[in-house]
Amino acid sequence: QVQLAESGGGLVQAGGSLSLSCAASGRIFSINAMGWYRQASGKQRELVAIITRSGSTNYTDSVKGRFTISRDNAKNTVYLQMNSLKPEDTAAYYCNAQHRIMSDVYYWGKGTLVTVSS
């Protein structure tokens, strides 16, 4: 009943920037926190950044100071600004949303690929 659609992935050289967006549709009133995860080839999916509805954020250590997560509740959209990209940032990036009441229920997008060349 909630759909997430990511966009903005692509190919960029090391040191460059990309901006990802994720638009939510459907029963968006049920969404609390939102986040970005990534999964590199052959590795487990990991949390990149999360943001609550009130704007509190958290980042994995490897992206602190380089990535910024934000959201626009009026537009039902979450963003991830990625600067100073490194080859190790190469991964499929997935948007995630947490149910407002049932905190163990999550919605997922289908992902957008980010490739950082060296």
TORKE-338880 format. One record per residue: x, y, z of N, C-alpha, C, O in turn. Coordinates in steps of 0.02 Angstrom, whole numbers, plus 50000, padded with zeros to 5 digits. Example, Ala and Ser with C-alpha at 12.3 -4.5 7.8 and 13.67 -1.06 7.14 Angstrom:
<nodes>
<<50660 49716 50390> <50615 49775 50390> <50660 49835 50390> <50712 49834 50423>>;
<<50642 49888 50354> <50684 49947 50357> <50645 50002 50394> <50670 50057 50402>>;
</nodes>
This chain:
<nodes>
<<50041 49939 50000> <50000 50000 50000> <50042 50063 50000> <50016 50118 49990>>;
<<50107 50057 50011> <50155 50112 50004> <50206 50091 49951> <50235 50037 49955>>;
<<50217 50134 49902> <50265 50121 49850> <50321 50173 49853> <50308 50232 49864>>;
<<50383 50150 49843> <50441 50194 49843> <50477 50187 49776> <50488 50132 49752>>;
<<50494 50244 49746> <50526 50245 49681> <50589 50287 49684> <50586 50348 49693>>;
<<50647 50254 49677> <50711 50289 49679> <50731 50313 49609> <50711 50285 49558>>;
<<50772 50366 49609> <50799 50392 49546> <50864 50430 49562> <50876 50449 49619>>;
<<50904 50441 49510> <50964 50482 49517> <51030 50445 49514> <51082 50477 49513>>;
<<51028 50380 49511> <51090 50342 49506> <51123 50351 49439> <51093 50376 49392>>;
<<51186 50330 49435> <51223 50336 49373> <51297 50324 49383> <51318 50298 49435>>;
<<51335 50343 49333> <51408 50335 49333> <51441 50402 49347> <51424 50452 49316>>;
<<51488 50403 49394> <51524 50464 49411> <51596 50446 49428> <51610 50391 49453>>;
<<51642 50492 49416> <51711 50482 49433> <51723 50496 49507> <51685 50533 49539>>;
<<51775 50465 49535> <51792 50476 49604> <51801 50551 49618> <51832 50587 49578>>;
<<51774 50573 49674> <51775 50643 49692> <51714 50682 49669> <51704 50739 49690>>;
<<51674 50652 49627> <51614 50685 49602> <51555 50678 49648> <51561 50653 49704>>;
<<51497 50701 49624> <51437 50702 49665> <51378 50674 49627> <51375 50675 49565>>;
<<51330 50647 49664> <51266 50625 49639> <51213 50640 49690> <51227 50643 49750>>;
<<51152 50651 49667> <51095 50662 49711> <51041 50611 49696> <51018 50606 49639>>;
<<51021 50573 49746> <50969 50523 49739> <50904 50550 49768> <50904 50590 49815>>;
<<50849 50528 49741> <50784 50546 49768> <50740 50484 49771> <50749 50436 49734>>;
<<50692 50486 49817> <50645 50431 49826> <50577 50460 49840> <50567 50493 49891>>;
<<50531 50449 49795> <50463 50475 49801> <50416 50420 49826> <50414 50365 49798>>;
<<50379 50435 49879> <50332 50388 49907> <50261 50403 49882> <50242 50461 49873>>;
<<50224 50350 49872> <50154 50357 49851> <50113 50304 49886> <50140 50256 49914>>;
<<50048 50312 49884> <50003 50266 49918> <49983 50292 49987> <49968 50351 49995>>;
<<49983 50248 50036> <49963 50266 50104> <50022 50297 50142> <50048 50268 50189>>;
<<50042 50356 50120> <50102 50388 50147> <50094 50412 50219> <50144 50425 50252>>;
<<50033 50418 50243> <50022 50438 50312> <50048 50387 50361> <50055 50402 50421>>;
<<50061 50327 50338> <50086 50274 50381> <50161 50273 50388> <50188 50230 50424>>;
<<50197 50319 50356> <50270 50320 50356> <50298 50360 50413> <50275 50416 50427>>;
<<50347 50333 50448> <50383 50369 50500> <50454 50385 50475> <50463 50432 50436>>;
<<50503 50347 50496> <50572 50358 50474> <50581 50334 50403> <50546 50289 50380>>;
<<50629 50364 50368> <50649 50342 50302> <50725 50337 50299> <50760 50370 50338>>;
<<50749 50297 50254> <50821 50289 50251> <50845 50264 50183> <50806 50248 50139>>;
<<50911 50263 50177> <50944 50237 50118> <50989 50180 50138> <51028 50186 50186>>;
<<50985 50126 50103> <51029 50069 50110> <51067 50058 50045> <51047 50084 49993>>;
<<51121 50021 50048> <51157 50004 49988> <51183 49933 49992> <51194 49906 50046>>;
<<51192 49903 49934> <51218 49835 49930> <51267 49831 49872> <51247 49837 49814>>;
<<51330 49820 49888> <51381 49811 49838> <51380 49738 49814> <51355 49694 49849>>;
<<51407 49727 49755> <51409 49660 49727> <51444 49612 49773> <51501 49624 49794>>;
<<51411 49557 49789> <51439 49506 49831> <51440 49521 49905> <51469 49483 49944>>;
<<51410 49576 49926> <51410 49596 49997> <51339 49603 50024> <51290 49605 49986>>;
<<51334 49607 50090> <51269 49615 50123> <51244 49687 50116> <51283 49734 50110>>;
<<51179 49694 50118> <51149 49761 50117> <51164 49796 50183> <51158 49766 50236>>;
<<51183 49860 50180> <51200 49898 50239> <51163 49964 50241> <51146 49993 50189>>;
<<51152 49989 50301> <51121 50054 50311> <51170 50109 50292> <51228 50106 50312>>;
<<51147 50158 50255> <51187 50217 50238> <51167 50276 50281> <51210 50307 50313>>;
<<51103 50292 50283> <51079 50349 50321> <51005 50341 50334> <50969 50310 50295>>;
<<50982 50370 50390> <50911 50370 50407> <50891 50440 50429> <50933 50479 50451>>;
<<50827 50455 50423> <50800 50518 50445> <50729 50507 50471> <50689 50474 50438>>;
<<50714 50535 50529> <50648 50530 50557> <50602 50582 50526> <50626 50627 50490>>;
<<50538 50578 50539> <50491 50626 50513> <50505 50696 50539> <50493 50745 50505>>;
<<50532 50700 50601> <50548 50765 50630> <50616 50792 50609> <50632 50849 50625>>;
<<50655 50753 50572> <50718 50778 50545> <50781 50754 50578> <50836 50774 50557>>;
<<50777 50711 50628> <50837 50684 50659> <50870 50634 50611> <50836 50594 50580>>;
<<50937 50638 50606> <50973 50597 50557> <51027 50555 50590> <51050 50570 50645>>;
<<51047 50503 50555> <51102 50461 50575> <51135 50432 50513> <51101 50418 50464>>;
<<51202 50425 50514> <51240 50402 50457> <51288 50347 50477> <51312 50346 50534>>;
<<51302 50303 50431> <51355 50256 50442> <51422 50293 50439> <51428 50343 50403>>;
<<51471 50270 50477> <51534 50307 50484> <51569 50320 50418> <51600 50373 50410>>;
<<51564 50275 50371> <51601 50282 50309> <51577 50339 50264> <51612 50358 50217>>;
<<51517 50365 50277> <51490 50419 50235> <51483 50485 50272> <51463 50535 50241>>;
<<51497 50486 50336> <51490 50548 50375> <51535 50603 50346> <51593 50591 50331>>;
<<51506 50662 50339> <51542 50718 50310> <51540 50721 50235> <51560 50772 50206>>;
<<51516 50669 50203> <51512 50667 50130> <51441 50663 50104> <51424 50693 50053>>;
<<51398 50626 50139> <51329 50617 50119> <51282 50656 50164> <51296 50666 50223>>;
<<51227 50679 50136> <51176 50714 50174> <51107 50687 50156> <51088 50687 50097>>;
<<51070 50665 50206> <51002 50642 50195> <50953 50697 50215> <50965 50732 50264>>;
<<50900 50705 50177> <50849 50755 50192> <50782 50729 50167> <50779 50681 50129>>;
<<50729 50761 50190> <50663 50742 50166> <50617 50802 50162> <50626 50851 50198>>;
<<50569 50798 50118> <50519 50848 50108> <50452 50814 50119> <50427 50779 50075>>;
<<50423 50823 50178> <50361 50788 50195> <50303 50809 50151> <50259 50769 50136>>;
<<50303 50872 50130> <50250 50896 50087> <50251 50862 50019> <50199 50851 49988>>;
<<50311 50845 49995> <50319 50812 49931> <50325 50736 49938> <50330 50700 49888>>;
<<50325 50712 49999> <50330 50640 50013> <50393 50610 49981> <50391 50557 49949>>;
<<50448 50646 49989> <50510 50627 49956> <50569 50631 50004> <50573 50677 50045>>;
<<50615 50583 49999> <50677 50584 50036> <50734 50588 49987> <50730 50560 49932>>;
<<50788 50622 50006> <50845 50633 49962> <50909 50609 49994> <50914 50603 50055>>;
<<50958 50595 49952> <51025 50580 49976> <51074 50617 49931> <51084 50598 49873>>;
<<51106 50669 49957> <51158 50705 49921> <51225 50672 49937> <51244 50667 49995>>;
<<51260 50650 49886> <51322 50614 49894> <51379 50654 49862> <51379 50665 49801>>;
<<51426 50676 49903> <51483 50714 49880> <51547 50675 49893> <51548 50628 49933>>;
<<51601 50696 49860> <51666 50665 49869> <51662 50589 49863> <51687 50553 49906>>;
<<51629 50566 49811> <51617 50495 49804> <51682 50456 49794> <51729 50480 49763>>;
<<51682 50395 49820> <51739 50350 49817> <51718 50286 49780> <51659 50269 49779>>;
<<51766 50251 49751> <51748 50188 49717> <51712 50139 49763> <51670 50101 49740>>;
<<51728 50139 49827> <51695 50094 49874> <51623 50112 49888> <51587 50074 49921>>;
<<51600 50169 49863> <51529 50187 49868> <51487 50153 49814> <51426 50156 49816>>;
<<51519 50121 49766> <51484 50087 49713> <51437 50033 49741> <51459 49989 49778>>;
<<51374 50038 49725> <51324 49991 49751> <51256 50007 49721> <51246 50059 49690>>;
<<51209 49962 49732> <51139 49977 49720> <51112 50010 49783> <51119 49984 49838>>;
<<51080 50067 49775> <51054 50105 49831> <50978 50097 49834> <50943 50105 49784>>;
<<50953 50080 49894> <50883 50066 49904> <50852 50114 49954> <50881 50129 50006>>;
<<50793 50138 49938> <50754 50180 49983> <50713 50135 50029> <50689 50082 50009>>;
<<50706 50157 50091> <50671 50118 50142> <50626 50165 50183> <50644 50222 50196>>;
<<50568 50140 50203> <50522 50178 50245> <50494 50134 50299> <50477 50076 50287>>;
<<50489 50161 50359> <50465 50125 50418> <50392 50141 50432> <50372 50199 50427>>;
<<50353 50091 50448> <50284 50102 50467> <50281 50144 50530> <50320 50133 50576>>;
<<50234 50191 50533> <50231 50238 50587> <50213 50205 50654> <50239 50226 50706>>;
<<50171 50157 50653> <50148 50124 50714> <50182 50056 50723> <50209 50042 50776>>;
<<50181 50015 50672> <50214 49950 50675> <50286 49958 50652> <50301 49952 50592>>;
<<50330 49972 50700> <50398 49991 50684> <50440 49935 50653> <50494 49948 50626>>;
<<50416 49874 50656> <50452 49819 50626> <50429 49805 50554> <50451 49756 50524>>;
<<50386 49847 50527> <50362 49841 50459> <50396 49893 50416> <50396 49952 50433>>;
<<50425 49872 50360> <50462 49917 50316> <50439 49910 50244> <50415 49857 50223>>;
<<50446 49964 50206> <50434 49966 50135> <50500 49978 50099> <50544 50012 50126>>;
<<50506 49950 50040> <50569 49954 50003> <50557 49975 49930> <50508 49955 49899>>;
<<50603 50016 49905> <50605 50029 49834> <50643 49975 49798> <50669 49929 49830>>;
<<50646 49979 49732> <50680 49928 49693> <50753 49943 49680> <50789 49901 49654>>;
<<50777 50002 49699> <50847 50018 49696> <50867 50059 49635> <50834 50058 49584>>;
<<50923 50094 49643> <50954 50131 49588> <51030 50121 49594> <51058 50126 49648>>;
<<51062 50108 49538> <51133 50090 49537> <51178 50151 49535> <51168 50196 49494>>;
<<51227 50153 49580> <51278 50205 49582> <51345 50172 49568> <51365 50126 49604>>;
<<51380 50196 49518> <51446 50170 49501> <51497 50227 49503> <51489 50277 49468>>;
<<51549 50219 49543> <51601 50270 49551> <51665 50241 49522> <51691 50191 49547>>;
<<51691 50271 49470> <51751 50248 49437> <51813 50280 49468> <51809 50335 49496>>;
<<51869 50245 49463> <51932 50270 49490> <51976 50299 49436> <52032 50322 49451>>;
</nodes>
